[in-house]
Amino acid sequence: MSAETPLTHGVPAELDCIPEQQLQAQERAEDEMIMHLERDQFVAETSRPVPRAPLSAQATVGLWALRVFVIVVSLMVIYTFVEQLH
């Protein structure tokens, strides 16, 4: 990244303002290319793992809190169901 390239929300300015029509043309070209792949080529292309997204500390804490909440609520539902059986 050069010193004269301004950044907008971590994205270089020239990448931040791509016209919608140009994006649609790129997507259409990619879709057409995928349509012409053989089945094994398509599977190989789409089965590549996606790297983890970089998250802030607040987002990580929020996701862990959500996991704990889901577990607690699940335990409450299971307990209530078992109690209603008796």
Protein Blocks (a to p, Z undefined) as FASTA:
>chain_A
ZZklcceehiafklmmgcfklmmmmmmmmmmmmmmpcfklmmmmmmpccddddddfklmm
mmmmmmmmmmmmmmmmmmmmmmmmZZ
